[in-house]
Amino acid sequence: MLDLIISTLTQGFIYAMLSFGIYITYKILDFPDLSVDGSFPLGAAVTAVLLVKGVNPYLTLLAAVAVGAVAGFVTGFIHVRLKVRDLLAGIITMTALFSVNLQIAGSNLSVARTTD
């Protein structure tokens, strides 16, 4: 029973961090950034692929943060420099990141391509 409580709290704290990241873009920055729907899985896909290849977990964390930042930069660039509305810029980036995520993960749910 204690394991269930600990795993529930751990998972809840992880989702709380994700929701805080979304909250910042929606409420504080007043920018409906839908690209977070693609940037969170992008970071997860990069992390999974790098961990399977044996890269240091701390470096994979930095790589995941970097690709998430690049995704946010692309959305901001489309909105500010190309003068596309903020909501549409997020949708464009989200759609593009869906394809990028499939390419990074090798369009396979099992990144390691092994089953135990």
matplotlib code that plots the C-alpha trace (Angstrom):
import matplotlib.pyplot as plt

x = [0.0, 2.9, 4.4, 1.1, 1.1, 4.7, 4.3, 1.1, 2.8, 5.8, 3.7, 1.5, 4.6, 5.8, 2.5, 2.4, 5.7, 4.3, 1.1, 3.1, 5.0, 1.8, 0.3, 3.2, 2.5, -1.3, -1.8, 1.4, 2.7, -0.8, 0.3, -1.8, 1.2, -0.1, 3.4, 3.8, 1.8, 4.7, 7.7, 7.0, 7.0, 10.0, 12.0, 10.8, 11.7, 15.2, 15.7, 14.6, 16.7, 19.8, 19.4, 19.0, 22.2, 24.0, 24.5, 24.9, 21.5, 22.6, 23.5, 20.2, 18.5, 20.4, 19.6, 15.9, 15.8, 17.7, 15.3, 12.3, 13.8, 14.4, 10.7, 9.7, 12.1, 10.6, 7.1, 8.3, 10.1, 7.1, 4.9, 7.2, 9.3, 6.9, 3.9, 1.7, -0.9, 0.2, -2.4, -1.7, 2.1, 1.6, -0.5, 2.0, 4.9, 2.8, 2.0, 5.6, 6.8, 4.4, 6.4, 9.7, 8.8, 8.0, 11.3, 13.3, 11.6, 11.9, 8.0, 8.2, 6.6, 9.4, 12.5, 14.9, 13.1, 13.3, 10.7, 11.3]
y = [0.0, 2.4, 1.7, 2.7, 6.0, 6.8, 6.0, 8.1, 11.1, 10.7, 10.6, 13.5, 15.7, 14.9, 15.9, 19.0, 20.2, 19.6, 21.5, 24.4, 24.7, 24.9, 27.3, 29.7, 30.0, 30.2, 32.5, 34.4, 35.1, 35.3, 33.2, 30.2, 28.1, 24.7, 23.6, 22.2, 19.3, 18.5, 19.7, 17.5, 14.3, 15.7, 15.9, 12.4, 10.9, 12.5, 11.3, 7.7, 7.4, 8.8, 6.6, 3.5, 4.5, 4.6, 8.4, 9.9, 10.7, 14.2, 14.9, 13.5, 15.9, 18.8, 17.6, 17.3, 20.8, 22.1, 20.6, 21.9, 25.3, 25.1, 24.1, 27.2, 29.3, 28.1, 29.0, 32.4, 33.0, 32.1, 34.4, 37.4, 37.4, 35.8, 37.8, 34.7, 34.8, 33.2, 30.4, 29.5, 29.6, 27.1, 24.8, 24.9, 24.0, 21.3, 19.7, 19.8, 18.4, 15.4, 14.3, 15.1, 13.0, 10.0, 10.4, 10.6, 7.6, 5.6, 5.5, 2.6, 2.6, 0.4, 2.6, -0.2, -2.6, -5.3, -7.1, -8.6]
z = [0.0, 0.8, -2.6, -4.3, -2.3, -3.2, -6.9, -7.0, -5.4, -7.6, -10.8, -9.5, -8.9, -12.5, -14.0, -11.7, -13.2, -16.7, -16.0, -14.5, -17.8, -19.7, -17.2, -17.7, -21.4, -21.1, -18.1, -17.3, -20.8, -22.3, -25.3, -26.3, -27.2, -28.5, -29.4, -25.8, -27.1, -29.4, -27.3, -24.3, -26.4, -28.3, -25.1, -24.1, -27.4, -27.4, -23.8, -24.6, -27.7, -26.0, -22.9, -25.1, -26.9, -23.5, -23.2, -19.7, -18.2, -17.3, -20.9, -22.0, -19.6, -21.2, -24.7, -23.8, -22.4, -25.5, -28.0, -26.0, -26.1, -29.8, -30.3, -28.3, -30.2, -33.5, -32.3, -31.2, -34.5, -36.5, -34.5, -34.2, -37.4, -39.8, -38.3, -37.9, -35.2, -31.9, -31.9, -35.5, -34.9, -32.1, -34.2, -37.0, -34.7, -32.9, -36.3, -37.4, -34.1, -34.4, -37.5, -35.9, -32.9, -35.1, -36.9, -33.7, -32.1, -35.3, -35.6, -33.1, -29.6, -28.4, -28.8, -27.8, -30.2, -27.5, -25.4, -22.1]

ax = plt.figure().add_subplot(projection="3d")
ax.plot(x, y, z, "-o")
ax.set_aspect("equal")
plt.show()
